[in-house]
Amino acid sequence: MCNCKEMTEKFAQLDEIIEKHKDERGALIPILHEAQEVFGYLPYEVQERIADGLGISMAKVYGVVTFYSQFSLKQKGKYKINVCLGTACYVKGAGDILGKFLERLSIDVGECTPDGKFSLDSCRCIGACGLAPVVTINDEVYGRLTPEQVDEIMNQYECME
């Protein structure tokens, strides 16, 4: 969790982002992207600040945030795990791989571990069908995975720091 000073600094950054874009046509999406970079996700208070800063309704901001899958209402972990469940990956066992991550992390899809280290999501296709089944952790791509490899991969990330 962030302390008060960190949150004050983050909101100051958000105000700068809003100020930088507020007179641009279509400013909402770039502001949301940059805000998510600062906060890691888009909690209610951030959306409210953006709505106020742009002079638009909270409903409009929330509608955009919930429409586009790249925006998140929930906090993400330091290591963002994304299991592809597209057709090629699913046929080659991605469901079992997802099950192994669910078991290992003791969280559900869309959640973050209590220590903030891992979050788990799934998607429909990441465009690496030739490597099916595929998992990404942040910018690292793991292809041709088996459920047995999940523990090995997780051990690497758990030892980092």
VOVOFI-101612 format. One line per field, with one value per residue: residue in three letters; x, y, z negated of N, C-alpha, C, O in turn. Coordinates in pm, whole numbers. Atoms other than C-alpha are relative to their C-alpha. Layout:
# VOVOFI-101612
code c(ALA:...) $
n.c1 c(X:...) $
n.c2 c(Y:...) $
n.c3 c(Z:...) $
ca.c1 c(X:...) $
ca.c2 c(Y:...) $
ca.c3 c(Z:...) $
c.c1 c(X:...) $
c.c2 c(Y:...) $
c.c3 c(Z:...) $
o.c1 c(X:...) $
o.c2 c(Y:...) $
o.c3 c(Z:...) $
***
This chain:
# VOVOFI-101612
code c(MET:CYS:ASN:CYS:LYS:GLU:MET:THR:GLU:LYS:PHE:ALA:GLN:LEU:ASP:GLU:ILE:ILE:GLU:LYS:HIS:LYS:ASP:GLU:ARG:GLY:ALA:LEU:ILE:PRO:ILE:LEU:HIS:GLU:ALA:GLN:GLU:VAL:PHE:GLY:TYR:LEU:PRO:TYR:GLU:VAL:GLN:GLU:ARG:ILE:ALA:ASP:GLY:LEU:GLY:ILE:SER:MET:ALA:LYS:VAL:TYR:GLY:VAL:VAL:THR:PHE:TYR:SER:GLN:PHE:SER:LEU:LYS:GLN:LYS:GLY:LYS:TYR:LYS:ILE:ASN:VAL:CYS:LEU:GLY:THR:ALA:CYS:TYR:VAL:LYS:GLY:ALA:GLY:ASP:ILE:LEU:GLY:LYS:PHE:LEU:GLU:ARG:LEU:SER:ILE:ASP:VAL:GLY:GLU:CYS:THR:PRO:ASP:GLY:LYS:PHE:SER:LEU:ASP:SER:CYS:ARG:CYS:ILE:GLY:ALA:CYS:GLY:LEU:ALA:PRO:VAL:VAL:THR:ILE:ASN:ASP:GLU:VAL:TYR:GLY:ARG:LEU:THR:PRO:GLU:GLN:VAL:ASP:GLU:ILE:MET:ASN:GLN:TYR:GLU:CYS:MET:GLU) $
n.c1 c(83:-73:24:67:-89:-4:129:3:-86:66:110:-62:-34:127:43:-86:43:128:-30:-73:86:141:51:-10:117:-19:-100:32:-74:-141:-8:21:-122:-106:40:-20:-144:-37:64:3:139:81:102:106:-50:-75:100:71:-91:-6:129:3:-101:42:135:92:66:-65:55:-74:-133:19:39:-120:-87:54:15:-128:-60:-133:15:33:59:-60:-145:-78:-121:-128:-11:133:7:113:10:79:103:46:29:-120:-54:95:-4:-127:-9:-10:89:-73:-106:68:34:-121:-26:103:-37:-129:11:117:84:81:-31:35:-40:-140:-36:1:-128:-14:-106:53:140:30:106:4:42:48:-108:-108:-61:-118:64:-102:-66:107:65:-88:20:-93:-19:-45:-35:-64:93:-31:78:0:-3:77:31:-115:-97:49:-74:-136:9:36:-117:-94:53:9:-136:-49:10) $
n.c2 c(-119:-128:-89:-125:-83:59:-25:-143:-16:62:-87:-117:45:10:-136:-44:75:-59:-134:15:51:-38:-77:81:79:141:3:95:127:-19:-30:126:81:-55:16:140:17:-58:67:145:32:-122:3:-99:-135:-45:-28:-120:-114:-19:-56:-139:-76:-19:-56:99:80:120:110:8:55:140:72:24:91:136:48:43:102:-36:-73:89:-58:68:-10:107:35:-35:92:16:127:1:129:-9:103:3:135:83:25:80:136:61:18:-123:9:70:-91:-99:70:13:-133:-25:81:-45:-136:-8:-116:24:-86:-139:-38:-23:64:-96:-70:-89:46:62:-8:104:-32:81:-78:84:31:-98:0:87:132:100:38:43:-103:-112:-82:-112:-59:-132:2:129:95:142:77:146:34:109:-35:33:-109:-115:-9:-45:-142:-74:1:-105:-131:-9:-22:-133:-112) $
n.c3 c(0:-6:113:-36:-80:-135:-66:-33:-117:-115:-41:-63:-136:-73:-33:-111:-119:-42:-51:-127:-107:11:-114:-121:-38:36:108:106:-9:38:144:70:-16:84:140:36:17:129:113:-19:-33:-1:106:-7:28:-117:-104:42:-21:-145:-40:46:-73:-139:-3:-58:103:49:-80:-125:31:37:-122:-81:76:0:-138:-55:86:48:126:110:121:114:11:-62:72:-59:-113:-60:-72:-92:-66:-123:-13:-138:-49:-12:135:77:-52:40:144:79:116:107:46:84:124:81:57:101:116:56:54:90:-36:-118:-115:26:136:33:126:111:12:-115:-89:-122:-38:-100:-95:-121:-117:-109:-95:1:-133:-6:-12:-31:126:90:80:33:120:13:132:-41:-143:-30:-62:23:-96:2:143:59:139:84:-6:77:126:-31:-34:122:91:-47:37:145:53:-39:95) $
ca.c1 c(0:111:159:-5:299:321:-50:-21:266:70:-232:-3:126:-233:-317:-19:-136:-487:-352:-125:-408:-728:-751:-686:-965:-1011:-805:-980:-810:-452:-517:-651:-346:-105:-304:-293:85:109:-136:-117:-495:-787:-964:-1277:-1087:-864:-1161:-1340:-1038:-1017:-1389:-1365:-1047:-1204:-1547:-1719:-1942:-1810:-2038:-1851:-1512:-1636:-1794:-1463:-1266:-1499:-1533:-1163:-989:-651:-790:-821:-1041:-842:-488:-236:62:425:421:118:42:-182:-292:-408:-735:-770:-870:-519:-402:-718:-707:-347:-421:-433:-726:-508:-228:-470:-590:-234:-181:-512:-400:-47:-150:-473:-645:-906:-874:-875:-729:-399:-215:-236:135:85:344:125:-197:-368:-570:-675:-731:-877:-566:-225:-133:130:-73:236:365:39:-30:111:145:291:437:482:672:810:643:634:526:453:384:269:106:421:627:413:587:931:830:668:975:1188:960:912:1291:1330:1379) $
ca.c2 c(0:355:600:943:1122:879:920:1299:1279:1045:1276:1570:1371:1300:1670:1741:1472:1617:1969:1852:1686:1865:2090:1808:1642:1287:1357:1100:785:922:1055:717:540:773:761:383:401:617:427:77:71:316:328:535:834:855:834:1102:1334:1284:1353:1671:1782:1739:1869:1546:1302:1021:792:878:805:480:378:415:240:-59:-77:-113:-423:-251:-50:-209:-125:-359:-331:-538:-717:-640:-946:-947:-1302:-1332:-1674:-1683:-1874:-1819:-2117:-2245:-2208:-2354:-2659:-2719:-2710:-2347:-2426:-2669:-2412:-2150:-2404:-2458:-2080:-2055:-2334:-2200:-1838:-1907:-1618:-1600:-1450:-1072:-1072:-979:-1172:-1010:-922:-737:-949:-1135:-1069:-1320:-1250:-1430:-1306:-1437:-1414:-1252:-1335:-1600:-1900:-2081:-2094:-2222:-2246:-1907:-1714:-1368:-1232:-860:-843:-1199:-1457:-1826:-2058:-2426:-2454:-2751:-2734:-2890:-2586:-2343:-2427:-2376:-2038:-1926:-2029:-1794:-1496:-1576:-1570:-1227:-914) $
ca.c3 c(0:71:-211:-216:-75:219:292:280:530:756:755:835:1135:1236:1221:1450:1693:1702:1753:2036:2231:2127:2432:2680:2871:2741:2428:2209:2338:2328:1977:1866:2008:1832:1508:1512:1558:1246:1022:1172:1214:1221:883:831:688:996:1234:1033:1049:1426:1471:1265:1443:1786:1688:1795:1612:1401:1604:1922:1763:1610:1940:2123:1847:1846:2226:2309:2177:2136:1842:1501:1203:981:858:1052:907:966:1193:1422:1535:1841:1967:2329:2368:2742:2954:3034:2673:2527:2752:2646:2274:2161:1931:1734:1718:1587:1331:1213:1169:980:748:701:633:440:618:892:1239:1212:861:703:431:85:98:429:605:860:1045:1272:1583:1898:2250:2574:2796:2779:3138:3066:3177:3309:2950:2801:2516:2419:2092:2050:1730:1776:2108:2095:2322:2226:2506:2553:2182:1983:1640:1494:1600:1399:1071:1228:1371:1045:845:1057:986:618:569:732:518) $
c.c1 c(87:-27:-60:86:7:-129:-12:84:-65:-115:52:41:-125:-49:82:-41:-129:25:65:-95:-139:-56:8:-132:29:100:-22:86:149:18:-17:123:110:-32:22:149:45:-53:2:-138:-79:-111:-98:53:77:-98:-76:84:10:-129:-9:95:-38:-139:-99:-57:86:-48:75:138:-12:-37:119:91:-50:-18:130:73:139:-6:-46:-55:62:151:65:125:124:25:-140:-1:-127:2:-90:-97:-63:-11:124:56:-92:4:126:22:11:-91:67:110:-61:-37:119:39:-101:34:124:-14:-112:-79:-81:47:-50:42:150:29:7:131:27:103:-53:-146:-20:-117:4:-45:-41:109:107:76:127:-45:100:74:-98:40:100:-46:98:7:73:33:65:-105:50:-90:20:8:-78:-31:119:104:-40:79:141:2:-29:116:100:-47:-9:137:55:-22:131) $
c.c2 c(125:79:131:88:-51:28:147:27:-57:88:129:-34:-8:138:57:-66:60:136:-6:-34:65:78:-76:-71:-146:-21:-114:-126:19:28:-129:-90:49:-14:-143:-32:48:-85:-152:-53:129:-8:116:142:59:36:129:126:33:64:147:87:28:61:-94:-86:-120:-121:-17:-62:-149:-85:-33:-101:-144:-56:-59:-92:37:80:-95:79:-60:14:-122:-24:51:-87:-32:-124:3:-132:15:-118:2:-144:-89:-35:-91:-146:-73:1:123:-2:-68:88:108:-62:-14:135:33:-73:55:135:15:130:-39:91:140:48:14:-70:105:78:95:-44:-53:37:-98:44:-101:90:-98:-34:107:0:-82:-145:-112:-49:-58:-124:103:70:115:39:130:-7:-130:-98:-142:-82:-150:-55:-126:41:-25:112:121:16:53:151:83:6:108:137:17:28:138:99:28) $
c.c3 c(0:-127:50:90:144:76:41:125:125:50:63:144:85:42:117:130:55:64:138:114:8:119:133:27:-33:-112:-100:6:-29:-149:-80:8:-93:-149:-46:-15:-138:-116:10:36:-13:-106:15:-16:118:112:-32:25:149:50:-38:81:145:12:68:-112:-39:81:131:-23:-30:122:88:-70:8:141:53:-97:-52:-131:-109:-118:-125:5:63:-83:70:124:50:88:86:77:122:4:139:48:5:-138:-80:42:-46:-151:-87:-123:-118:-57:-89:-134:-94:-64:-110:-130:-69:-71:-103:19:123:113:-30:-138:-12:-132:-111:-14:118:101:134:22:115:85:114:114:109:102:-11:132:11:11:31:-122:-101:-80:-54:-128:10:-147:26:149:45:54:-25:91:-14:-143:-31:-144:-94:-2:-83:-129:23:29:-125:-99:36:-49:-151:-63:35:-114:-54) $
o.c1 c(196:-135:-72:35:1:-126:-62:43:-56:-134:-11:24:-125:-93:29:-42:-141:-29:34:-75:-209:-177:-28:-205:138:171:73:144:204:115:56:162:171:56:66:187:131:22:-14:-151:-21:-227:-75:15:70:-83:-104:33:13:-126:-47:61:2:-183:-191:-11:165:29:99:182:63:9:127:143:30:-32:129:91:186:97:-123:-4:39:212:17:173:119:78:-219:59:-235:97:-206:-56:-175:36:121:92:-46:5:125:134:50:-58:48:137:-6:-20:105:79:-64:23:128:45:-113:-130:-54:125:-162:16:227:-55:36:130:129:138:9:-224:73:-223:98:-105:-20:105:77:173:209:5:79:140:-63:107:215:-165:212:-92:190:-55:107:-211:166:-212:114:83:-171:38:135:179:44:120:189:88:35:137:160:34:12:145:158:-114:146) $
o.c2 c(127:70:151:148:27:61:177:103:2:104:185:47:34:156:125:-2:83:166:74:12:46:74:-23:-108:-196:-121:-157:-166:-59:-18:-153:-153:-30:-41:-167:-116:-13:-116:-221:-164:234:-34:210:231:179:139:209:228:150:159:231:198:130:96:-48:-79:-173:-214:-129:-148:-230:-198:-144:-193:-237:-177:-165:-60:-24:97:-188:185:-11:20:-234:65:97:-40:-98:-126:33:-159:57:-234:-45:-235:-200:-150:-182:-236:-195:-21:113:58:-27:85:141:2:0:139:87:-17:67:156:111:188:-141:183:159:163:-23:-71:222:192:164:31:-29:46:-126:81:-179:195:-219:-143:227:74:-57:-233:-226:-152:-77:-213:71:87:97:36:132:-37:-142:-114:-173:-79:-197:-148:-165:127:45:124:207:127:138:223:185:108:170:216:127:88:178:83:119) $
o.c3 c(-58:-186:171:185:239:194:149:212:233:171:152:234:201:155:204:235:175:171:226:227:107:144:238:-66:-3:-114:-165:-95:-107:-210:-176:-90:-165:-230:-158:-97:-201:-209:-90:87:-40:-73:91:60:143:178:57:72:187:129:43:120:201:121:136:-226:39:104:176:54:25:135:142:-6:24:157:117:-214:-148:-197:-84:-154:-236:112:47:-153:184:225:-19:195:37:151:110:-11:158:-19:-50:-162:-150:-42:-63:-197:-203:-225:-233:-177:-194:-238:-215:-181:-214:-238:-192:-177:-181:-77:186:91:-77:-173:77:-222:-84:-61:120:192:237:-73:191:35:128:92:97:159:-15:148:100:-60:-9:-117:-218:-29:-84:-154:51:-219:64:229:160:-6:-2:77:-76:-173:40:-199:-194:-99:-110:-163:-54:-21:-149:-165:-51:-99:-202:-169:-21:-195:-136) $
***
